[in-house]
Amino acid sequence: MFNFKKKVKRKFYIIFLIIFLSAFFIVSKINIINLNKSEKKFFKGFNFQGIECIDNELFLISNHDSKIYKLQNDLNISLFFDTHMTYKNKQIFSHITSFFIKNDFFYGVNSMDKLNGIFLKTKLNNKIKLINTNYEFLNLTTNINHIEFNENQNITFFNQRNSDNKISFLEIKKNNEFQCKILNNIKIQNIYYDEIDKNVLLLSNLLFYKFGKIFYFSMEDICRKKLSFFSADKVDIIINPSYELEGFTKCNNNDYFVFIDKNNSYVYKK
């Protein structure tokens, strides 16, 4: 009887220690962010799906009107590029999530609700509208797609997720050479590569498309991981605002966050 009680007590201590260490591990990697005091701008009737910093200029990806806007220092916007494109009388580039510009070419991917997305390439030619006869596009095998390109280090991150089988992979290329293809268990909204800290940031949301989350992975060892909460080096959770996080970037020594709330958007500058 004495040995039985001793064994039960020992098991209880072991379970308690495991729970305590697990909770400590989880809490220690979480950083709570409150943007309440940051500079912000409200955009009524806009649905921004992402933000990009290119050559120290900011660009916002707008979903409802298929346009890309340039964001000024005062957080006002001006039209940069109209991406409305039809193919066989169907609009096929209607939900852009991310893009980049390289050698005067525009590259972008979109996510389609029930249709596979496309990867598009077109020359800008100092025009503000995508010309239907001047583009190339590749049909993708998944319907949820995000891309991030860093020109200084020539690194491309491409995440593709199939909403039917829920399988997601992040593919990384450097100098156009394949580096790795990683199983991604994080349902992401977008990608950002921090070339200063050499971190890959995966943007997500905590609960019902509320309370933004940012997962940090070191570029040095990301190819050796299966991407999840537990393998992340750090996780930021944004408690204020609680809107759906869509995009993040660093530009001109400032952090920019993009959120949507129903049919409206917010840009926060920190």
C-alpha positions as CSV (number, residue, x, y, z in Angstrom):
1,M,0.0,0.0,0.0
2,F,2.8,2.4,0.9
3,N,4.6,1.7,-2.4
4,F,1.4,2.3,-4.4
5,K,0.9,5.7,-2.8
6,K,4.5,6.5,-3.4
7,K,4.2,5.6,-7.1
8,V,1.0,7.7,-7.5
9,K,2.7,10.6,-5.8
10,R,5.7,10.3,-8.1
11,K,3.5,10.2,-11.2
12,F,1.6,13.3,-10.0
13,Y,4.9,15.2,-9.6
14,I,6.1,14.1,-13.0
15,I,2.8,15.1,-14.7
16,F,2.8,18.5,-12.8
17,L,6.4,19.1,-13.9
18,I,5.6,18.3,-17.6
19,I,2.6,20.7,-17.5
20,F,4.6,23.4,-15.8
21,L,7.5,23.1,-18.3
22,S,5.1,23.0,-21.2
23,A,3.3,26.1,-20.0
24,F,6.6,27.9,-19.4
25,F,7.8,27.0,-22.8
26,I,4.6,28.3,-24.5
27,V,4.5,31.5,-22.5
28,S,8.2,32.2,-22.9
29,K,8.0,32.4,-26.7
30,I,4.9,34.6,-26.8
31,N,5.2,38.3,-27.1
32,I,2.0,40.4,-26.6
33,I,1.6,43.5,-28.8
34,N,-0.7,46.4,-28.3
35,L,-0.8,48.9,-31.2
36,N,-3.3,51.2,-29.6
37,K,-0.9,54.1,-29.4
38,S,0.5,53.7,-32.9
39,E,-0.3,56.0,-35.8
40,K,-3.3,54.6,-37.7
41,K,-5.5,55.3,-40.8
42,F,-9.0,54.1,-41.4
43,F,-10.0,53.2,-45.0
44,K,-13.7,52.9,-45.4
45,G,-14.8,50.4,-48.2
46,F,-11.3,49.1,-48.8
47,N,-10.3,45.4,-48.3
48,F,-6.5,45.4,-48.2
49,Q,-5.0,41.9,-48.6
50,G,-1.3,42.9,-48.0
51,I,1.4,45.5,-47.9
52,E,4.7,45.6,-49.7
53,C,7.8,47.8,-49.3
54,I,9.6,48.1,-52.6
55,D,12.6,50.6,-53.1
56,N,11.5,52.3,-49.8
57,E,8.0,52.9,-51.1
58,L,4.9,51.3,-49.7
59,F,2.1,49.6,-51.6
60,L,-1.3,48.3,-50.5
61,I,-3.0,45.4,-52.3
62,S,-6.8,46.1,-52.6
63,N,-9.1,43.1,-53.1
64,H,-12.6,44.6,-53.9
65,D,-11.4,46.8,-56.8
66,S,-8.4,44.7,-57.9
67,K,-6.0,47.7,-57.6
68,I,-2.7,48.4,-55.9
69,Y,-2.2,51.7,-54.2
70,K,0.9,53.6,-53.2
71,L,0.9,54.6,-49.5
72,Q,2.3,58.0,-48.8
73,N,4.1,59.1,-45.6
74,D,0.9,60.7,-44.3
75,L,-0.9,57.4,-44.8
76,N,-3.0,58.7,-47.7
77,I,-3.2,56.5,-50.9
78,S,-2.8,57.1,-54.6
79,L,-3.5,54.6,-57.4
80,F,-0.4,52.7,-58.6
81,F,-1.6,49.8,-60.7
82,D,-4.9,48.3,-61.8
83,T,-4.6,44.5,-61.9
84,H,-8.1,43.8,-63.4
85,M,-7.6,41.1,-66.0
86,T,-10.1,39.0,-67.9
87,Y,-9.4,35.7,-69.7
88,K,-12.2,34.2,-71.8
89,N,-14.6,36.8,-70.3
90,K,-13.7,35.8,-66.8
91,Q,-11.7,37.8,-64.2
92,I,-8.8,35.6,-63.2
93,F,-6.7,37.8,-61.0
94,S,-9.2,39.1,-58.6
95,H,-7.9,38.2,-55.2
96,I,-4.2,39.2,-55.1
97,T,-2.4,38.4,-51.8
98,S,1.2,39.4,-52.6
99,F,3.4,40.8,-55.4
100,F,6.9,42.1,-56.1
101,I,8.6,44.2,-58.9
102,K,11.8,43.1,-60.5
103,N,13.5,44.7,-63.5
104,D,10.3,46.6,-64.3
105,F,8.3,43.4,-64.3
106,F,5.3,42.9,-62.0
107,Y,5.0,39.5,-60.4
108,G,2.0,38.5,-58.4
109,V,0.0,35.6,-57.0
110,N,-3.7,35.4,-56.1
111,S,-5.9,33.1,-54.0
112,M,-9.2,32.0,-55.4
113,D,-12.0,30.7,-53.3
114,K,-12.7,27.4,-55.1
115,L,-10.4,27.7,-58.1
116,N,-6.7,27.3,-58.4
117,G,-4.8,30.6,-58.4
118,I,-2.4,31.9,-60.9
119,F,1.2,33.3,-60.9
120,L,1.3,36.3,-63.2
121,K,4.2,38.2,-64.8
122,T,3.8,41.4,-66.8
123,K,5.9,44.4,-67.8
124,L,4.9,47.6,-66.3
125,N,5.8,49.9,-69.3
126,N,5.0,53.0,-67.2
127,K,1.3,52.1,-67.4
128,I,-1.1,51.9,-64.5
129,K,-3.3,49.2,-65.9
130,L,-2.6,45.5,-66.7
131,I,-3.0,45.1,-70.4
132,N,-4.7,41.9,-71.5
133,T,-2.3,41.2,-74.3
134,N,1.0,41.8,-72.4
135,Y,1.3,39.2,-69.7
136,E,2.3,35.6,-68.9
137,F,0.6,33.5,-66.3
138,L,1.0,30.1,-64.8
139,N,-1.9,28.1,-63.5
140,L,-1.1,26.9,-60.0
141,T,-2.2,23.6,-58.4
142,T,-3.5,25.2,-55.2
143,N,-6.1,27.9,-54.4
144,I,-4.4,29.7,-51.5
145,N,-1.1,31.3,-52.5
146,H,1.4,33.8,-51.0
147,I,4.8,34.9,-52.2
148,E,7.6,37.0,-50.7
149,F,10.7,38.1,-52.7
150,N,13.8,39.9,-51.3
151,E,15.7,41.5,-54.1
152,N,18.8,42.4,-52.0
153,Q,19.5,38.7,-51.2
154,N,17.6,37.2,-54.1
155,I,15.4,35.0,-52.0
156,T,11.9,33.8,-52.9
157,F,9.4,32.3,-50.5
158,F,6.3,30.7,-52.0
159,N,3.6,29.2,-49.9
160,Q,0.8,27.1,-51.5
161,R,-2.1,25.7,-49.6
162,N,-4.9,23.5,-50.8
163,S,-8.1,24.3,-48.9
164,D,-9.6,20.8,-49.7
165,N,-6.9,18.6,-48.3
166,K,-5.5,21.3,-45.9
167,I,-1.9,20.6,-47.0
168,S,0.4,23.5,-47.2
169,F,4.1,23.8,-48.3
170,L,6.6,26.7,-48.1
171,E,9.1,26.5,-50.9
172,I,12.4,28.6,-50.7
173,K,14.7,29.5,-53.5
174,K,17.9,31.5,-53.4
175,N,19.6,32.9,-56.5
176,N,16.9,31.0,-58.4
177,E,18.2,27.7,-57.0
178,F,15.9,25.4,-55.0
179,Q,16.7,25.4,-51.2
180,C,13.9,23.4,-49.6
181,K,10.1,22.6,-49.6
182,I,8.8,22.6,-46.0
183,L,5.5,21.2,-44.7
184,N,3.6,24.2,-43.2
185,N,1.0,23.5,-40.5
186,I,0.3,27.3,-40.0
187,K,-2.7,28.7,-41.8
188,I,-1.0,31.9,-43.0
189,Q,-2.3,35.2,-44.3
190,N,1.0,36.4,-45.8
191,I,4.8,36.2,-45.6
192,Y,7.5,38.7,-44.7
193,Y,11.3,38.2,-44.8
194,D,13.3,40.4,-42.4
195,E,16.7,40.7,-44.1
196,I,18.2,42.5,-41.1
197,D,17.4,39.9,-38.5
198,K,17.4,37.0,-41.1
199,N,13.9,35.9,-39.9
200,V,11.0,34.5,-41.9
201,L,7.7,35.9,-40.6
202,L,4.5,33.9,-41.2
203,L,1.4,36.0,-40.6
204,S,-1.7,34.4,-39.2
205,N,-4.7,35.0,-36.9
206,L,-5.5,33.5,-33.5
207,L,-9.3,33.0,-33.4
208,F,-12.0,33.3,-36.1
209,Y,-9.8,35.6,-38.2
210,K,-9.2,37.8,-35.1
211,F,-6.1,38.8,-33.1
212,G,-3.2,38.7,-35.4
213,K,-0.3,36.3,-34.9
214,I,3.2,36.5,-36.3
215,F,5.5,33.4,-36.3
216,Y,9.2,34.0,-36.4
217,F,11.6,31.4,-38.0
218,S,15.3,31.8,-38.3
219,M,16.4,31.6,-42.0
220,E,19.5,29.7,-40.8
221,D,17.5,26.6,-39.8
222,I,14.0,26.9,-41.3
223,C,14.7,24.2,-43.9
224,R,15.2,21.7,-41.1
225,K,11.8,22.3,-39.5
226,K,8.1,21.4,-40.0
227,L,6.5,24.8,-39.5
228,S,4.1,25.0,-36.5
229,F,3.7,27.0,-33.3
230,F,6.0,24.7,-31.4
231,S,8.9,24.9,-33.9
232,A,8.7,28.8,-34.1
233,D,11.4,30.7,-32.4
234,K,9.0,33.4,-31.3
235,V,5.3,34.3,-31.7
236,D,3.8,37.8,-31.5
237,I,0.1,38.0,-30.6
238,I,-1.6,41.3,-31.4
239,I,-4.4,41.9,-28.8
240,N,-5.2,45.4,-29.9
241,P,-6.6,45.9,-32.5
242,S,-8.4,42.6,-32.6
243,Y,-9.2,42.9,-36.4
244,E,-8.0,40.3,-38.9
245,L,-4.3,40.7,-39.7
246,E,-3.6,40.7,-43.5
247,G,-0.2,42.1,-43.9
248,F,3.1,43.3,-42.3
249,T,6.2,45.0,-43.6
250,K,9.1,47.1,-42.5
251,C,9.9,50.3,-44.4
252,N,12.0,53.4,-43.7
253,N,12.6,52.3,-40.1
254,N,8.9,51.8,-39.4
255,D,6.7,48.8,-38.9
256,Y,3.4,48.7,-40.9
257,F,0.5,46.4,-40.1
258,V,-2.6,46.0,-42.3
259,F,-6.0,44.8,-40.8
260,I,-9.4,44.3,-42.2
261,D,-12.7,44.6,-40.4
262,K,-15.6,43.4,-42.6
263,N,-15.5,45.8,-45.6
264,N,-13.1,48.3,-44.1
265,S,-9.4,48.4,-43.6
266,Y,-6.9,49.9,-41.1
267,V,-3.2,50.6,-41.6
268,Y,-1.1,51.0,-38.4
269,K,2.4,52.6,-38.4
270,K,4.7,51.8,-35.5
